[in-house]
Amino acid sequence: MADTIKPKRATQKFSCGGDFENLTVVNFLGPGGSKLCAYSCNMNLDLDGEPQAYAPFSKPQLRPKDNLGNACWKSATDNTKIQVQYEAGKKALAELEQKKADLIAEAKLPPDPAKPASASAKAATDKAIKDLDDQIAKQKKHLRAISFEHTDANGNYSDKNPKNFEKIFWKWCGVVALTPAQAKNEPKYLEMMAPTVTLRKPELDTTSYYEDVFGRFPVVQSVFEPGTDYFVSPVSSAGNTRYRSWDQRYYLPNDAYDQRPFGALSGGLIAETGLKLNDTVFAIRFDTGDTLSFPFRDRGNGYKVAECSFAAFTGLGGVYHPENKGAAKFPNDFLLLYLAFPGGQSPASTLSKFSTASNAAEFPIMLSFIAQATVDAKAKGKTKSVGDPIALFEAWKKSKSTVKPAQFDVIVQGLSGAGSDFVERMMRKHPNLLGGNKLELKI
């Protein structure tokens, strides 16, 4: 008997932005060690890496797709609010440390002969000191986090505090930012796109309110870059190392002059699936049947899925509304199935191997229930508690139902767009698979 396709739930649940929680990621092991993982939700749009994502306030003619607040910039008013909280936190820390000092001093007083200290009293004092130690440690950790005490711009330990320690309480996270000294020390390099010999260094917008806690200012794109006068916005992996990391073209695919579709790969998804940067994800949109393959080129945090670029959004039929504000610019309420392929494997090669499994016909059914769990949650308004798709599939199988899951047809058609012979092979074995509302196959 040929190898079977075996599904296994990831041990952790995932979220898609603030729209869906409790999502199940399913790892599939197929013939010959072939692997993929699947999950279903909408798309959490991330504009980092987009050449027109962020722009200076001094250029009202520009139309940035995102606001600087999403690049971690804070206004003077918001910075002051954090500073007030920080000062209150320092005061609370001093009070905790004083309480501890008072307890220690009291414990060292000579015992009153008329009132000998009991073991229980000593234990109570020791516990009170330990509780204060825990509170002090927690408060110090909180203060370090909001002040960037003894950290560098990359979040690592530093012997020195940041330049603007206890004055500025934010750092750039969505744009390339350098200190004036760093920009000055960058080696000049020859601009390859210039018609005459042109040597370049990074140009900063040194307007005072752009300075972050580390004394850095955003880098402005030149006339040679795809977002002239916009700020340079990075992603985790370099695409074109012919350019310096402060040039927007460094973050574009090689030989491209605009940003291409890509996804962000969270640490949780790496841990649960073995995926790595530059592995491929293939998406199927339910309402239109649109499909798209794109690589993971950025990193994300936590147990999150479906963080995608602007080009991935539009590539799957998303419509950009620049006349709107905030999230209304990017209506992302359409649902998709995502298949991600670890180990640098292509969708076509992996699905071809899956098609040789003895239970290959079950595979699109399993995918359909991954999709159905999300569709049901959205329909019921319970997007915080998406159901278990494997449990839905197993219940369907035990019922011996031949009724197609609701998303079955669009998923089968979508798989045919992945460049594999999976559907062709399956249709040869089950020619009536797409006919009517019934599944005419033995499983």
C-alpha positions as a Markdown table, in Angstrom:
| # | Residue | x | y | z |
|---|---|---|---|---|
| 1 | Met | 0.0 | 0.0 | 0.0 |
| 2 | Ala | 1.2 | 3.5 | -0.8 |
| 3 | Asp | 2.1 | 5.8 | 1.9 |
| 4 | Thr | -0.8 | 7.7 | 3.5 |
| 5 | Ile | -1.2 | 11.4 | 4.2 |
| 6 | Lys | -1.2 | 11.9 | 7.9 |
| 7 | Pro | -2.5 | 15.1 | 9.6 |
| 8 | Lys | -1.3 | 16.3 | 13.0 |
| 9 | Arg | -2.4 | 19.4 | 14.9 |
| 10 | Ala | 0.2 | 21.9 | 16.0 |
| 11 | Thr | 0.5 | 21.9 | 19.8 |
| 12 | Gln | -0.2 | 25.7 | 20.0 |
| 13 | Lys | -3.1 | 27.7 | 18.8 |
| 14 | Phe | -2.6 | 30.7 | 16.5 |
| 15 | Ser | -4.1 | 34.1 | 15.7 |
| 16 | Cys | -4.5 | 36.2 | 12.6 |
| 17 | Gly | -4.1 | 39.8 | 13.7 |
| 18 | Gly | -7.0 | 40.8 | 15.9 |
| 19 | Asp | -9.6 | 39.1 | 13.6 |
| 20 | Phe | -9.2 | 35.4 | 14.5 |
| 21 | Glu | -7.9 | 33.5 | 17.5 |
| 22 | Asn | -7.7 | 29.8 | 18.5 |
| 23 | Leu | -6.8 | 28.9 | 14.9 |
| 24 | Thr | -5.5 | 25.3 | 14.4 |
| 25 | Val | -2.4 | 24.8 | 12.2 |
| 26 | Val | -2.3 | 21.3 | 10.7 |
| 27 | Asn | 0.9 | 19.7 | 9.7 |
| 28 | Phe | 0.6 | 17.1 | 7.0 |
| 29 | Leu | 3.2 | 14.3 | 6.4 |
| 30 | Gly | 2.9 | 12.7 | 3.0 |
| 31 | Pro | 4.7 | 10.0 | 0.9 |
| 32 | Gly | 8.5 | 10.2 | 0.7 |
| 33 | Gly | 8.8 | 12.5 | 3.7 |
| 34 | Ser | 6.9 | 15.3 | 1.9 |
| 35 | Lys | 5.5 | 17.9 | 4.2 |
| 36 | Leu | 3.2 | 20.9 | 4.3 |
| 37 | Cys | 1.1 | 22.8 | 6.8 |
| 38 | Ala | -2.3 | 24.3 | 6.4 |
| 39 | Tyr | -4.4 | 27.0 | 8.1 |
| 40 | Ser | -7.3 | 29.2 | 7.2 |
| 41 | Cys | -8.2 | 32.8 | 8.1 |
| 42 | Asn | -8.3 | 36.2 | 6.4 |
| 43 | Met | -5.1 | 38.2 | 5.7 |
| 44 | Asn | -3.4 | 40.4 | 8.3 |
| 45 | Leu | -1.8 | 43.2 | 6.1 |
| 46 | Asp | 1.6 | 44.4 | 7.1 |
| 47 | Leu | 3.1 | 47.3 | 5.1 |
| 48 | Asp | 6.7 | 47.1 | 6.3 |
| 49 | Gly | 8.9 | 46.7 | 3.3 |
| 50 | Glu | 6.5 | 48.6 | 1.1 |
| 51 | Pro | 8.4 | 51.5 | -0.7 |
| 52 | Gln | 5.4 | 53.9 | -0.2 |
| 53 | Ala | 4.5 | 52.8 | 3.4 |
| 54 | Tyr | 5.8 | 55.8 | 5.4 |
| 55 | Ala | 6.3 | 59.4 | 4.5 |
| 56 | Pro | 7.4 | 62.6 | 6.4 |
| 57 | Phe | 4.8 | 65.0 | 7.5 |
| 58 | Ser | 6.6 | 67.8 | 5.6 |
| 59 | Lys | 5.6 | 66.2 | 2.2 |
| 60 | Pro | 1.8 | 66.5 | 2.1 |
| 61 | Gln | 1.9 | 65.6 | -1.6 |
| 62 | Leu | 2.9 | 62.1 | -0.8 |
| 63 | Arg | 0.3 | 59.5 | 0.0 |
| 64 | Pro | 1.7 | 56.9 | 2.4 |
| 65 | Lys | -0.1 | 53.7 | 2.7 |
| 66 | Asp | 0.5 | 53.5 | 6.5 |
| 67 | Asn | 0.9 | 56.0 | 9.4 |
| 68 | Leu | 4.1 | 56.6 | 11.3 |
| 69 | Gly | 2.5 | 55.3 | 14.5 |
| 70 | Asn | 2.7 | 51.8 | 13.0 |
| 71 | Ala | 6.5 | 52.4 | 12.6 |
| 72 | Cys | 6.6 | 53.0 | 16.4 |
| 73 | Trp | 6.9 | 56.8 | 16.1 |
| 74 | Lys | 5.3 | 58.8 | 18.9 |
| 75 | Ser | 4.3 | 62.4 | 19.1 |
| 76 | Ala | 5.6 | 64.7 | 21.8 |
| 77 | Thr | 2.2 | 64.4 | 23.6 |
| 78 | Asp | 2.2 | 60.6 | 23.5 |
| 79 | Asn | 5.9 | 60.6 | 24.6 |
| 80 | Thr | 5.0 | 62.8 | 27.6 |
| 81 | Lys | 2.2 | 60.4 | 28.6 |
| 82 | Ile | 4.7 | 57.6 | 28.8 |
| 83 | Gln | 7.2 | 59.7 | 30.6 |
| 84 | Val | 4.6 | 60.5 | 33.3 |
| 85 | Gln | 3.9 | 56.8 | 33.7 |
| 86 | Tyr | 7.6 | 56.1 | 33.9 |
| 87 | Glu | 8.2 | 58.7 | 36.6 |
| 88 | Ala | 5.2 | 57.2 | 38.6 |
| 89 | Gly | 6.8 | 53.8 | 38.1 |
| 90 | Lys | 10.1 | 55.0 | 39.5 |
| 91 | Lys | 8.4 | 56.4 | 42.5 |
| 92 | Ala | 6.5 | 53.1 | 43.1 |
| 93 | Leu | 9.8 | 51.3 | 42.8 |
| 94 | Ala | 11.5 | 53.6 | 45.4 |
| 95 | Glu | 8.5 | 52.9 | 47.8 |
| 96 | Leu | 8.9 | 49.2 | 47.4 |
| 97 | Glu | 12.6 | 49.3 | 48.0 |
| 98 | Gln | 12.0 | 51.4 | 51.1 |
| 99 | Lys | 9.5 | 48.9 | 52.4 |
| 100 | Lys | 12.0 | 46.2 | 52.0 |
| 101 | Ala | 14.7 | 48.2 | 53.7 |
| 102 | Asp | 12.4 | 48.9 | 56.6 |
| 103 | Leu | 11.5 | 45.2 | 57.0 |
| 104 | Ile | 15.2 | 44.2 | 57.0 |
| 105 | Ala | 16.0 | 46.9 | 59.6 |
| 106 | Glu | 13.1 | 45.8 | 61.8 |
| 107 | Ala | 14.1 | 42.2 | 61.6 |
| 108 | Lys | 17.7 | 43.1 | 62.8 |
| 109 | Leu | 16.4 | 44.9 | 65.9 |
| 110 | Pro | 17.4 | 43.2 | 69.2 |
| 111 | Pro | 14.6 | 40.9 | 70.3 |
| 112 | Asp | 12.4 | 42.1 | 73.1 |
| 113 | Pro | 13.1 | 39.8 | 76.1 |
| 114 | Ala | 9.4 | 40.1 | 77.1 |
| 115 | Lys | 8.3 | 39.2 | 73.5 |
| 116 | Pro | 10.6 | 36.5 | 72.1 |
| 117 | Ala | 10.4 | 36.2 | 68.3 |
| 118 | Ser | 8.6 | 33.1 | 67.2 |
| 119 | Ala | 9.4 | 30.9 | 64.2 |
| 120 | Ser | 6.2 | 31.8 | 62.6 |
| 121 | Ala | 6.9 | 35.6 | 62.9 |
| 122 | Lys | 10.3 | 35.1 | 61.2 |
| 123 | Ala | 8.7 | 33.0 | 58.4 |
| 124 | Ala | 6.2 | 35.8 | 57.9 |
| 125 | Thr | 9.0 | 38.4 | 57.7 |
| 126 | Asp | 11.0 | 36.3 | 55.2 |
| 127 | Lys | 7.9 | 35.8 | 53.0 |
| 128 | Ala | 7.1 | 39.5 | 53.1 |
| 129 | Ile | 10.7 | 40.3 | 52.0 |
| 130 | Lys | 10.5 | 37.7 | 49.2 |
| 131 | Asp | 7.2 | 39.1 | 48.0 |
| 132 | Leu | 8.7 | 42.6 | 47.9 |
| 133 | Asp | 11.7 | 41.2 | 46.0 |
| 134 | Asp | 9.3 | 39.7 | 43.4 |
| 135 | Gln | 7.5 | 43.0 | 43.1 |
| 136 | Ile | 10.7 | 45.0 | 42.8 |
| 137 | Ala | 12.0 | 42.7 | 40.1 |
| 138 | Lys | 8.8 | 43.0 | 38.1 |
| 139 | Gln | 8.8 | 46.8 | 38.4 |
| 140 | Lys | 12.4 | 47.1 | 37.3 |
| 141 | Lys | 11.6 | 44.9 | 34.3 |
| 142 | His | 8.7 | 47.1 | 33.4 |
| 143 | Leu | 10.7 | 50.3 | 33.7 |
| 144 | Arg | 13.6 | 48.9 | 31.6 |
| 145 | Ala | 11.1 | 47.9 | 28.9 |
| 146 | Ile | 9.6 | 51.3 | 28.5 |
| 147 | Ser | 12.8 | 53.3 | 28.9 |
| 148 | Phe | 15.2 | 51.0 | 26.9 |
| 149 | Glu | 17.6 | 51.0 | 29.9 |
| 150 | His | 20.9 | 49.3 | 29.1 |
| 151 | Thr | 19.7 | 48.1 | 25.6 |
| 152 | Asp | 20.9 | 48.9 | 22.1 |
| 153 | Ala | 18.8 | 49.6 | 19.1 |
| 154 | Asn | 18.6 | 45.9 | 18.4 |
| 155 | Gly | 17.2 | 45.1 | 21.8 |
| 156 | Asn | 20.4 | 43.6 | 23.1 |
| 157 | Tyr | 22.2 | 44.4 | 26.4 |
| 158 | Ser | 24.4 | 47.5 | 26.3 |
| 159 | Asp | 26.8 | 48.9 | 28.9 |
| 160 | Lys | 25.6 | 52.3 | 28.1 |
| 161 | Asn | 22.1 | 53.7 | 28.2 |
| 162 | Pro | 20.6 | 55.2 | 25.0 |
| 163 | Lys | 21.4 | 58.8 | 24.1 |
| 164 | Asn | 17.9 | 60.0 | 25.1 |
| 165 | Phe | 17.4 | 57.7 | 28.1 |
| 166 | Glu | 14.5 | 58.9 | 30.3 |
| 167 | Lys | 13.7 | 61.6 | 27.8 |
| 168 | Ile | 12.3 | 59.8 | 24.8 |
| 169 | Phe | 10.3 | 56.6 | 25.2 |
| 170 | Trp | 10.1 | 55.1 | 21.7 |
| 171 | Lys | 12.3 | 53.7 | 19.0 |
| 172 | Trp | 11.8 | 53.3 | 15.3 |
| 173 | Cys | 10.6 | 49.8 | 14.2 |
| 174 | Gly | 9.2 | 50.1 | 10.7 |
| 175 | Val | 11.7 | 52.3 | 9.0 |
| 176 | Val | 15.5 | 52.2 | 8.6 |
| 177 | Ala | 16.9 | 54.7 | 11.1 |
| 178 | Leu | 20.5 | 55.8 | 11.7 |
| 179 | Thr | 22.2 | 58.3 | 14.0 |
| 180 | Pro | 23.9 | 61.2 | 12.1 |
| 181 | Ala | 27.2 | 59.7 | 13.1 |
| 182 | Gln | 26.3 | 56.4 | 11.6 |
| 183 | Ala | 25.1 | 58.0 | 8.4 |
| 184 | Lys | 28.3 | 60.0 | 8.1 |
| 185 | Asn | 30.5 | 56.9 | 8.7 |
| 186 | Glu | 28.7 | 54.8 | 6.0 |
| 187 | Pro | 31.1 | 54.3 | 3.1 |
| 188 | Lys | 30.2 | 56.1 | -0.1 |
| 189 | Tyr | 29.2 | 53.9 | -2.9 |
| 190 | Leu | 28.6 | 54.3 | -6.6 |
| 191 | Glu | 24.9 | 54.8 | -7.6 |
| 192 | Met | 24.4 | 52.2 | -10.4 |
| 193 | Met | 21.2 | 53.9 | -11.7 |
| 194 | Ala | 22.8 | 57.4 | -12.1 |
| 195 | Pro | 23.6 | 58.5 | -15.7 |
| 196 | Thr | 26.8 | 60.1 | -14.4 |
| 197 | Val | 29.2 | 59.1 | -11.7 |
| 198 | Thr | 27.3 | 59.7 | -8.4 |
| 199 | Leu | 28.5 | 58.7 | -4.9 |
| 200 | Arg | 25.9 | 58.2 | -2.3 |
| 201 | Lys | 25.4 | 58.1 | 1.5 |
| 202 | Pro | 22.2 | 57.8 | 3.5 |
| 203 | Glu | 20.2 | 61.0 | 3.7 |
| 204 | Leu | 18.3 | 61.5 | 7.0 |
| 205 | Asp | 15.3 | 63.6 | 7.9 |
| 206 | Thr | 16.7 | 65.2 | 11.0 |
| 207 | Thr | 13.5 | 67.0 | 12.0 |
| 208 | Ser | 13.7 | 67.0 | 15.8 |
| 209 | Tyr | 10.4 | 65.1 | 16.4 |
| 210 | Tyr | 11.8 | 62.2 | 14.4 |
| 211 | Glu | 14.6 | 61.5 | 16.8 |
| 212 | Asp | 14.1 | 58.3 | 18.8 |
| 213 | Val | 15.6 | 57.2 | 22.1 |
| 214 | Phe | 18.8 | 56.0 | 20.4 |
| 215 | Gly | 19.3 | 59.4 | 18.6 |
| 216 | Arg | 18.3 | 57.9 | 15.3 |
| 217 | Phe | 16.4 | 59.6 | 12.4 |
| 218 | Pro | 14.7 | 57.9 | 9.4 |
| 219 | Val | 16.5 | 57.4 | 6.1 |
| 220 | Val | 14.8 | 59.1 | 3.1 |
| 221 | Gln | 14.7 | 57.4 | -0.3 |
| 222 | Ser | 16.6 | 59.0 | -3.1 |
| 223 | Val | 15.4 | 59.7 | -6.7 |
| 224 | Phe | 16.9 | 56.4 | -7.6 |
| 225 | Glu | 14.7 | 54.4 | -5.3 |
| 226 | Pro | 11.0 | 53.3 | -5.9 |
| 227 | Gly | 9.6 | 55.5 | -3.2 |
| 228 | Thr | 11.4 | 58.8 | -3.7 |
| 229 | Asp | 11.1 | 61.1 | -0.6 |
| 230 | Tyr | 9.4 | 58.3 | 1.4 |
| 231 | Phe | 11.2 | 56.7 | 4.3 |
| 232 | Val | 13.1 | 53.5 | 3.7 |
| 233 | Ser | 11.1 | 50.6 | 5.2 |
| 234 | Pro | 12.8 | 47.2 | 5.8 |
| 235 | Val | 12.0 | 43.5 | 5.9 |
| 236 | Ser | 14.0 | 40.8 | 7.7 |
| 237 | Ser | 15.7 | 39.4 | 4.7 |
| 238 | Ala | 17.8 | 41.1 | 2.1 |
| 239 | Gly | 16.6 | 40.7 | -1.5 |
| 240 | Asn | 19.3 | 42.6 | -3.4 |
| 241 | Thr | 22.6 | 42.9 | -1.7 |
| 242 | Arg | 24.1 | 45.0 | -4.5 |
| 243 | Tyr | 22.7 | 47.9 | -2.5 |
| 244 | Arg | 23.3 | 49.1 | 1.1 |
| 245 | Ser | 20.8 | 48.2 | 3.8 |
| 246 | Trp | 19.7 | 51.8 | 4.0 |
| 247 | Asp | 18.6 | 51.7 | 0.3 |
| 248 | Gln | 15.0 | 50.6 | -0.3 |
| 249 | Arg | 16.1 | 48.4 | -3.2 |
| 250 | Tyr | 18.1 | 46.2 | -0.7 |
| 251 | Tyr | 14.7 | 44.9 | 0.4 |
| 252 | Leu | 13.2 | 44.2 | -3.0 |
| 253 | Pro | 13.7 | 40.9 | -4.8 |
| 254 | Asn | 16.7 | 40.7 | -7.0 |
| 255 | Asp | 16.3 | 42.6 | -10.3 |
| 256 | Ala | 12.9 | 44.1 | -9.2 |
| 257 | Tyr | 12.0 | 47.7 | -9.0 |
| 258 | Asp | 8.9 | 47.3 | -6.9 |
| 259 | Gln | 7.9 | 45.1 | -4.0 |
| 260 | Arg | 6.6 | 41.7 | -4.7 |
| 261 | Pro | 4.2 | 39.5 | -2.7 |
| 262 | Phe | 5.6 | 38.0 | 0.5 |
| 263 | Gly | 4.6 | 36.8 | 3.9 |
| 264 | Ala | 5.9 | 37.3 | 7.4 |
| 265 | Leu | 6.9 | 34.1 | 9.3 |
| 266 | Ser | 6.2 | 34.2 | 13.0 |
| 267 | Gly | 8.5 | 32.5 | 15.6 |
| 268 | Gly | 5.6 | 30.3 | 16.6 |
| 269 | Leu | 5.0 | 29.0 | 13.1 |
| 270 | Ile | 8.7 | 28.3 | 12.8 |
| 271 | Ala | 8.7 | 26.3 | 16.0 |
| 272 | Glu | 5.6 | 24.3 | 15.1 |
| 273 | Thr | 6.2 | 23.6 | 11.4 |
| 274 | Gly | 9.9 | 23.8 | 10.6 |
| 275 | Leu | 9.3 | 26.6 | 8.1 |
| 276 | Lys | 12.1 | 29.0 | 7.3 |
| 277 | Leu | 12.5 | 32.4 | 5.5 |
| 278 | Asn | 12.1 | 32.0 | 1.8 |
| 279 | Asp | 10.0 | 28.9 | 2.0 |
| 280 | Thr | 6.8 | 29.2 | -0.1 |
| 281 | Val | 3.2 | 29.7 | 1.0 |
| 282 | Phe | 0.3 | 29.1 | -1.5 |
| 283 | Ala | -3.1 | 30.8 | -0.8 |
| 284 | Ile | -6.5 | 30.0 | -2.1 |
| 285 | Arg | -9.3 | 32.6 | -1.8 |
| 286 | Phe | -12.7 | 31.1 | -1.2 |
| 287 | Asp | -15.1 | 33.7 | -2.7 |
| 288 | Thr | -13.3 | 34.2 | -6.0 |
| 289 | Gly | -11.0 | 31.1 | -6.3 |
| 290 | Asp | -8.0 | 33.4 | -6.8 |
| 291 | Thr | -4.7 | 31.7 | -5.9 |
| 292 | Leu | -1.2 | 33.0 | -5.3 |
| 293 | Ser | 2.3 | 31.6 | -4.4 |
| 294 | Phe | 4.7 | 33.8 | -2.5 |
| 295 | Pro | 7.7 | 33.4 | -0.2 |
| 296 | Phe | 8.2 | 34.2 | 3.5 |
| 297 | Arg | 10.6 | 37.2 | 3.5 |
| 298 | Asp | 9.9 | 38.9 | 6.8 |
| 299 | Arg | 9.7 | 37.8 | 10.4 |
| 300 | Gly | 7.0 | 38.1 | 13.0 |
| 301 | Asn | 6.5 | 37.4 | 16.7 |
| 302 | Gly | 4.3 | 35.1 | 18.7 |
| 303 | Tyr | 1.9 | 32.4 | 17.4 |
| 304 | Lys | 0.6 | 34.3 | 14.4 |
| 305 | Val | -0.3 | 33.4 | 10.8 |
| 306 | Ala | -1.2 | 35.1 | 7.5 |
| 307 | Glu | 0.7 | 38.4 | 8.0 |
| 308 | Cys | 1.2 | 39.4 | 4.3 |
| 309 | Ser | 2.5 | 42.2 | 2.2 |
| 310 | Phe | 0.5 | 44.8 | 0.2 |
| 311 | Ala | 1.4 | 43.0 | -3.0 |
| 312 | Ala | 0.1 | 39.7 | -1.7 |
| 313 | Phe | -3.2 | 41.5 | -0.7 |
| 314 | Thr | -3.7 | 43.0 | -4.2 |
| 315 | Gly | -2.4 | 39.8 | -5.8 |
| 316 | Leu | -5.3 | 37.9 | -4.3 |
| 317 | Gly | -7.8 | 40.5 | -5.4 |
| 318 | Gly | -7.7 | 42.8 | -2.4 |
| 319 | Val | -8.8 | 46.3 | -3.3 |
| 320 | Tyr | -6.8 | 49.3 | -2.0 |
| 321 | His | -8.9 | 52.4 | -1.1 |
| 322 | Pro | -6.5 | 55.3 | -0.5 |
| 323 | Glu | -9.4 | 57.7 | 0.0 |
| 324 | Asn | -10.3 | 55.9 | 3.3 |
| 325 | Lys | -8.5 | 56.1 | 6.6 |
| 326 | Gly | -7.0 | 53.4 | 8.7 |
| 327 | Ala | -8.0 | 49.8 | 8.2 |
| 328 | Ala | -10.8 | 50.9 | 5.7 |
| 329 | Lys | -8.0 | 51.4 | 3.2 |
| 330 | Phe | -7.5 | 47.6 | 3.0 |
| 331 | Pro | -10.8 | 45.7 | 3.3 |
| 332 | Asn | -9.4 | 42.3 | 4.3 |
| 333 | Asp | -12.6 | 40.4 | 5.2 |
| 334 | Phe | -12.2 | 37.7 | 2.6 |
| 335 | Leu | -11.1 | 34.2 | 3.8 |
| 336 | Leu | -8.4 | 32.1 | 2.5 |
| 337 | Leu | -6.7 | 28.7 | 2.9 |
| 338 | Tyr | -2.9 | 28.8 | 3.2 |
| 339 | Leu | -0.6 | 25.9 | 2.4 |
| 340 | Ala | 3.0 | 26.4 | 3.5 |
| 341 | Phe | 5.9 | 24.2 | 2.4 |
| 342 | Pro | 8.9 | 23.7 | 4.6 |
| 343 | Gly | 12.3 | 22.7 | 3.5 |
| 344 | Gly | 12.4 | 24.9 | 0.4 |
| 345 | Gln | 9.9 | 22.5 | -1.4 |
| 346 | Ser | 7.7 | 23.9 | -4.1 |
| 347 | Pro | 3.9 | 23.4 | -4.0 |
| 348 | Ala | 4.0 | 21.5 | -7.3 |
| 349 | Ser | 6.6 | 18.9 | -6.1 |
| 350 | Thr | 5.0 | 18.4 | -2.7 |
| 351 | Leu | 1.5 | 18.0 | -4.0 |
| 352 | Ser | 2.7 | 15.6 | -6.7 |
| 353 | Lys | 4.0 | 13.4 | -4.0 |
| 354 | Phe | 0.8 | 13.8 | -2.0 |
| 355 | Ser | -1.1 | 12.6 | -5.0 |
| 356 | Thr | 0.5 | 9.1 | -4.8 |
| 357 | Ala | -0.8 | 8.5 | -1.3 |
| 358 | Ser | -3.4 | 5.8 | -0.8 |
| 359 | Asn | -5.8 | 8.3 | 0.8 |
| 360 | Ala | -5.0 | 11.2 | -1.6 |
| 361 | Ala | -8.7 | 11.8 | -2.2 |
| 362 | Glu | -9.1 | 12.6 | 1.5 |
| 363 | Phe | -6.6 | 15.4 | 1.4 |
| 364 | Pro | -8.8 | 18.1 | -0.2 |
| 365 | Ile | -11.6 | 17.0 | 2.2 |
| 366 | Met | -9.4 | 17.6 | 5.2 |
| 367 | Leu | -8.4 | 21.0 | 3.8 |
| 368 | Ser | -12.1 | 21.8 | 3.3 |
| 369 | Phe | -12.7 | 21.3 | 7.0 |
| 370 | Ile | -9.8 | 23.5 | 7.9 |
| 371 | Ala | -11.5 | 26.1 | 5.8 |
| 372 | Gln | -14.9 | 25.3 | 7.1 |
| 373 | Ala | -13.9 | 25.9 | 10.8 |
| 374 | Thr | -13.0 | 29.5 | 10.0 |
| 375 | Val | -16.0 | 30.1 | 7.7 |
| 376 | Asp | -18.3 | 28.8 | 10.5 |
| 377 | Ala | -16.6 | 31.0 | 13.1 |
| 378 | Lys | -17.0 | 34.1 | 11.0 |
| 379 | Ala | -20.7 | 33.3 | 10.2 |
| 380 | Lys | -21.4 | 32.9 | 13.9 |
| 381 | Gly | -19.5 | 35.9 | 15.0 |
| 382 | Lys | -17.2 | 33.7 | 17.1 |
| 383 | Thr | -13.9 | 34.5 | 15.6 |
| 384 | Lys | -12.2 | 34.2 | 18.9 |
| 385 | Ser | -13.0 | 30.6 | 19.2 |
| 386 | Val | -12.5 | 28.9 | 15.9 |
| 387 | Gly | -13.4 | 25.2 | 16.0 |
| 388 | Asp | -11.1 | 22.2 | 15.6 |
| 389 | Pro | -11.0 | 21.2 | 11.9 |
| 390 | Ile | -9.6 | 17.7 | 12.5 |
| 391 | Ala | -12.5 | 17.0 | 14.9 |
| 392 | Leu | -14.9 | 18.2 | 12.2 |
| 393 | Phe | -13.3 | 16.0 | 9.6 |
| 394 | Glu | -13.3 | 12.9 | 11.8 |
| 395 | Ala | -16.9 | 13.4 | 12.8 |
| 396 | Trp | -17.8 | 13.8 | 9.1 |
| 397 | Lys | -15.9 | 10.6 | 8.2 |
| 398 | Lys | -17.5 | 8.6 | 11.0 |
| 399 | Ser | -20.9 | 9.7 | 9.8 |
| 400 | Lys | -20.1 | 8.1 | 6.4 |
| 401 | Ser | -21.5 | 11.2 | 4.8 |
| 402 | Thr | -21.0 | 11.7 | 1.0 |
| 403 | Val | -22.1 | 15.4 | 1.1 |
| 404 | Lys | -19.3 | 17.7 | 0.0 |
| 405 | Pro | -17.9 | 20.1 | 2.6 |
| 406 | Ala | -18.9 | 23.6 | 1.5 |
| 407 | Gln | -15.4 | 24.7 | 0.4 |
| 408 | Phe | -14.5 | 21.5 | -1.3 |
| 409 | Asp | -14.9 | 22.6 | -5.0 |
| 410 | Val | -13.0 | 25.8 | -4.6 |
| 411 | Ile | -10.1 | 24.1 | -2.9 |
| 412 | Val | -9.9 | 21.3 | -5.5 |
| 413 | Gln | -9.9 | 24.0 | -8.2 |
| 414 | Gly | -7.3 | 26.0 | -6.2 |
| 415 | Leu | -5.0 | 23.0 | -5.9 |
| 416 | Ser | -4.9 | 22.7 | -9.7 |
| 417 | Gly | -3.5 | 26.3 | -9.8 |
| 418 | Ala | -0.5 | 25.2 | -7.7 |
| 419 | Gly | 1.3 | 23.8 | -10.8 |
| 420 | Ser | 1.1 | 20.2 | -9.7 |
| 421 | Asp | -0.6 | 17.1 | -11.2 |
| 422 | Phe | -2.4 | 16.4 | -7.9 |
| 423 | Val | -5.9 | 17.2 | -9.2 |
| 424 | Glu | -5.3 | 15.4 | -12.6 |
| 425 | Arg | -4.1 | 12.3 | -10.8 |
| 426 | Met | -7.1 | 12.4 | -8.4 |
| 427 | Met | -9.6 | 12.9 | -11.2 |
| 428 | Arg | -8.3 | 9.9 | -13.1 |
| 429 | Lys | -9.0 | 7.8 | -10.1 |
| 430 | His | -12.3 | 9.5 | -9.1 |
| 431 | Pro | -13.7 | 11.1 | -12.4 |
| 432 | Asn | -17.0 | 12.1 | -10.7 |
| 433 | Leu | -15.3 | 13.9 | -7.9 |
| 434 | Leu | -16.5 | 17.4 | -8.9 |
| 435 | Gly | -20.0 | 16.4 | -10.1 |
| 436 | Gly | -23.0 | 17.5 | -8.1 |
| 437 | Asn | -23.1 | 17.8 | -4.3 |
| 438 | Lys | -22.1 | 14.2 | -3.5 |
| 439 | Leu | -18.6 | 12.7 | -3.3 |
| 440 | Glu | -18.5 | 9.6 | -5.4 |
| 441 | Leu | -15.5 | 7.9 | -3.9 |
| 442 | Lys | -14.6 | 5.3 | -1.4 |
| 443 | Ile | -12.7 | 6.6 | 1.6 |
